[in-house]
Amino acid sequence: MKKILFIIFAMFAFVITTNAHEFTKCSLDAGVELNANYLFRGNVLGGLSIQPWVEFTSYGFTFGAWGSYGSGTYDDFTNNISNKELDLFLSYTTPGDYVTLKITHFYYFDSSQFFNYSYDKGKYCSSQTELMTEIKPSSDYPFILSVNTQVGGGDCLGYDTTYMDNYGKQWTTYISLRYELEIDNWYIEPEIGFSPWKSNYTYFDPDSNTHAKFALNNISCKVNYNFFTNDYMNMYILAHIHFNLFDVGYKDFTYQKNFGWNVGVGFEL
């Protein structure tokens, strides 16, 4: 873990020292969304959800928190997890928004400790820590490449007894390419995302007791429309649809496993 932290801080230091520009912006931003469904990387993680967030930005650094509280539960492998979540994150973005480095700690409320990374009494790990590198080559063509890898937490490769204790760390990774299009009050974001090797984002076949080595996790499009904007606040409605093809060839196409949708409303200061 010490080596991982050293690499993370070294990456932050490299990005900072190779940029001569200085930021002068300091801002505190907050908002909340009410969503019909909680969608994340091609997965449906819950039903009706309220999702507040807050961020503080200064000199290219952003520290923030994001939460979700909603109805129902979702099934992750064989364990039902309550749809409650709290994420803390720290990021650094270079001038021009060309490169962003971000570390996020995800916590799912299952009565365990906040930084509990172990497989505890048959429960899914409550905590994951993920490192993200995001690259936008040009502001004129806002294609964004994002690489997200778990550096702490549960890299589960199966059900129950075939959990991470048997397989060790797999560096679960999700890679995506998205495009950000803004036209007047419209924001449109198509995305395609995949997992490049076997991980907890790839399909586990209980019959053969093996994981797939590749998964096409997410083909999606998100649309926001700002219907009220002034100097202090912004209000918008949103729609989101995705397809997850991670288990094609293993099972039939199923609603909520391979297809998800969301509509919602958001408010931000």
DOTIVO-982570 format. One record per residue (C-alpha): x, y, z negated; residue number from 1; chain; residue in one letter. Coordinates in pm, whole numbers, plus 50000, padded with zeros to 5 digits. Each point is the difference from the previous one (the first is absolute). Example, Ala and Ser with C-alpha at 12.3 -4.5 7.8 and 13.67 -1.06 7.14 Angstrom:
px_py_pz_lodo_lolo_zami
51230_49550_49220_1_A_A
50137_50344_50066_2_A_S
END
This chain:
px_py_pz_lodo_lolo_zami
50000_50000_50000_1_A_M
50292_50237_49926_2_A_K
50138_49945_50351_3_A_K
49658_50077_50151_4_A_I
49971_50324_49802_5_A_L
50352_50101_50104_6_A_F
49915_49946_50369_7_A_I
49680_50204_49964_8_A_I
50176_50297_49835_9_A_F
50284_49979_50253_10_A_A
49750_50025_50287_11_A_M
49837_50305_49839_12_A_F
50341_50162_49950_13_A_A
50106_49933_50359_14_A_F
49687_50159_50146_15_A_V
50029_50306_49774_16_A_I
50370_50067_50065_17_A_T
49970_49961_50378_18_A_T
49744_50282_50021_19_A_N
50119_50359_49964_20_A_A
49650_50149_49987_21_A_H
49842_50092_49670_22_A_E
49633_49980_49915_23_A_F
49825_50287_49828_24_A_T
49653_49850_49980_25_A_K
49860_49900_49664_26_A_C
49643_49880_49996_27_A_S
49754_49806_49792_28_A_L
49733_49818_50198_29_A_D
49712_49782_49886_30_A_A
49697_49833_50147_31_A_G
49752_49716_49982_32_A_V
49827_49768_50246_33_A_E
49682_49797_49971_34_A_L
50023_49698_50230_35_A_N
49753_49727_50091_36_A_A
50286_49748_50019_37_A_N
50364_50001_49891_38_A_Y
50216_49910_50303_39_A_L
50376_49951_49982_40_A_F
50230_49864_50272_41_A_R
49734_49789_50162_42_A_G
49854_49875_49673_43_A_N
49666_50073_49835_44_A_V
50090_50052_49633_45_A_L
49661_50094_49860_46_A_G
49662_50161_50049_47_A_G
49876_50348_49908_48_A_L
50300_50181_49852_49_A_S
50093_50341_49864_50_A_I
50366_50083_50068_51_A_Q
50158_50313_49845_52_A_P
50356_50119_50060_53_A_W
50239_50276_49892_54_A_V
50339_50109_50141_55_A_E
50269_50249_49902_56_A_F
50247_50100_50273_57_A_T
50321_50199_49962_58_A_S
50313_50022_50217_59_A_Y
49896_49706_50213_60_A_G
49924_49774_49702_61_A_F
49647_49887_49924_62_A_T
49888_49828_49682_63_A_F
49645_49878_49981_64_A_G
49737_49755_49885_65_A_A
49714_49830_50182_66_A_W
49723_49796_49844_67_A_G
49703_49787_50098_68_A_S
49701_49892_49796_69_A_Y
49721_49812_50166_70_A_G
49732_49736_50003_71_A_S
50054_49629_50032_72_A_G
50316_49794_50014_73_A_T
50218_49874_50280_74_A_Y
50161_49659_50029_75_A_D
50378_49989_50039_76_A_D
50097_49638_50062_77_A_F
49808_49822_49720_78_A_T
49975_50284_49749_79_A_N
49728_50262_49977_80_A_N
50144_50342_49924_81_A_I
49787_50286_49877_82_A_S
49986_50288_50244_83_A_N
50194_50240_49775_84_A_K
50336_50133_50105_85_A_E
50253_50269_49907_86_A_L
50298_50085_50221_87_A_D
50290_50230_49910_88_A_L
50237_50120_50271_89_A_F
50306_50214_50064_90_A_L
50106_50105_50348_91_A_S
50245_50223_50182_92_A_Y
49932_50145_50346_93_A_T
50266_50164_50215_94_A_T
49946_50338_50166_95_A_P
49781_49958_50307_96_A_G
49833_49694_49845_97_A_D
50224_49770_50205_98_A_Y
50089_49755_49720_99_A_V
49821_49913_49677_100_A_T
50128_49769_49728_101_A_L
49743_49892_49743_102_A_K
49985_49764_49705_103_A_I
49659_49896_49868_104_A_T
49899_49799_49698_105_A_H
49663_49824_50046_106_A_F
49815_49889_49689_107_A_Y
49684_49787_49999_108_A_Y
49814_49983_49671_109_A_F
50002_49639_49879_110_A_D
50079_50059_49629_111_A_S
50376_49958_50047_112_A_S
50282_50251_49953_113_A_Q
50046_50285_50247_114_A_F
50337_49872_50124_115_A_F
49919_49630_49969_116_A_N
50165_49828_50298_117_A_Y
49957_49643_49879_118_A_S
49754_49728_50090_119_A_Y
49806_50005_49673_120_A_D
49764_49719_49893_121_A_K
49860_49934_50344_122_A_G
49936_50369_50070_123_A_K
50117_50195_50299_124_A_Y
50283_50243_49926_125_A_C
49851_50329_49886_126_A_S
50291_50208_50128_127_A_S
50183_50047_50327_128_A_Q
50267_50255_50089_129_A_T
50049_50083_50365_130_A_E
50257_50200_50193_131_A_L
49887_50177_50318_132_A_M
50203_50156_50280_133_A_T
49799_50207_50246_134_A_E
50137_50150_50322_135_A_I
49836_50255_50231_136_A_K
50241_50059_50292_137_A_P
49825_50310_50138_138_A_S
49744_50253_49883_139_A_S
49876_50030_50360_140_A_D
49920_49627_50015_141_A_Y
49888_49903_49648_142_A_P
50061_49625_50018_143_A_F
50099_49878_49653_144_A_I
50190_49680_49924_145_A_L
49957_49879_49642_146_A_S
50189_49712_49834_147_A_V
49873_49895_49654_148_A_N
50178_49734_49793_149_A_T
49932_49871_49649_150_A_Q
50309_50049_49782_151_A_V
49833_49894_49675_152_A_G
49699_49790_49921_153_A_G
49826_49689_50124_154_A_G
50100_49862_50337_155_A_D
49752_49714_49984_156_A_C
50012_49749_50282_157_A_L
49697_49791_49920_158_A_G
49743_49883_49754_159_A_Y
50037_49908_49637_160_A_D
50297_49762_49961_161_A_T
50160_50120_50326_162_A_T
50044_50347_49856_163_A_Y
50319_50204_50002_164_A_M
50156_49791_49722_165_A_D
50060_49727_50258_166_A_N
50102_50218_50293_167_A_Y
50182_50294_49851_168_A_G
50000_50354_50134_169_A_K
49895_50043_50363_170_A_Q
50015_50380_50041_171_A_W
49644_50026_50125_172_A_T
50004_50256_50282_173_A_T
49735_50189_50196_174_A_Y
50105_50193_50311_175_A_I
49765_50238_50175_176_A_S
49990_50240_50292_177_A_L
49736_50270_49995_178_A_R
49914_50317_50188_179_A_Y
49867_50320_49842_180_A_E
49774_50204_50226_181_A_L
49845_50330_49886_182_A_E
49740_50179_50215_183_A_I
49828_50298_49839_184_A_D
49831_49854_49688_185_A_N
50057_49639_50106_186_A_W
50279_49772_49880_187_A_Y
50038_49663_50178_188_A_I
50249_49732_49895_189_A_E
50030_49669_50189_190_A_P
50239_49747_49846_191_A_E
50143_49657_50062_192_A_I
50177_49813_49720_193_A_G
50165_49661_49953_194_A_F
50201_49788_49759_195_A_S
50321_49879_50168_196_A_P
50063_49690_49786_197_A_W
49817_49773_49757_198_A_K
49877_50194_49701_199_A_S
49683_50075_49807_200_A_N
49878_50182_50315_201_A_Y
50010_49682_50210_202_A_T
49751_49715_50007_203_A_Y
50043_49708_49760_204_A_F
49873_49663_50125_205_A_D
49906_49788_49695_206_A_P
49991_49682_50209_207_A_D
50363_50022_50108_208_A_S
50106_50203_49694_209_A_N
50183_50248_50221_210_A_T
49987_50366_50090_211_A_H
49996_50144_50349_212_A_A
50324_50177_50095_213_A_K
49830_50299_50164_214_A_F
49671_50186_49959_215_A_A
49822_50266_50202_216_A_L
49838_50162_49698_217_A_N
49841_50317_50120_218_A_N
49854_50147_50317_219_A_I
49808_50302_49879_220_A_S
49876_50351_50062_221_A_C
49921_50266_49742_222_A_K
49806_50319_50079_223_A_V
49956_50306_49773_224_A_N
49782_50301_50074_225_A_Y
50045_50319_49794_226_A_N
49654_50148_49961_227_A_F
50092_50272_49749_228_A_F
50332_50180_49960_229_A_T
50109_50322_49830_230_A_N
50310_50131_49821_231_A_D
49937_49784_49693_232_A_Y
49844_49673_50104_233_A_M
49930_49758_50280_234_A_N
49708_49757_50031_235_A_M
49983_49721_50255_236_A_Y
49820_49685_50102_237_A_I
50187_49693_50115_238_A_L
49954_49674_50184_239_A_A
50241_49707_50015_240_A_H
49989_49666_50181_241_A_I
50260_49723_50010_242_A_H
50070_49650_50130_243_A_F
50234_49759_49821_244_A_N
50121_49711_50215_245_A_L
50237_49842_49746_246_A_F
49833_49656_50003_247_A_D
49894_49970_50363_248_A_V
50060_49640_50102_249_A_G
49929_49871_49650_250_A_Y
49641_50104_49930_251_A_K
49691_50147_50162_252_A_D
49966_50375_50022_253_A_F
49827_50112_49676_254_A_T
49850_50327_49883_255_A_Y
50199_50180_49728_256_A_Q
50296_49770_50062_257_A_K
50068_50097_50360_258_A_N
49780_50308_50033_259_A_F
49945_50297_49772_260_A_G
49827_50336_50015_261_A_W
49968_50307_49784_262_A_N
49818_50331_49995_263_A_V
50057_50262_49735_264_A_G
50022_50362_49896_265_A_V
50302_50184_49863_266_A_G
50080_50323_49817_267_A_F
50345_50154_49955_268_A_E
50141_50319_49848_269_A_L
END
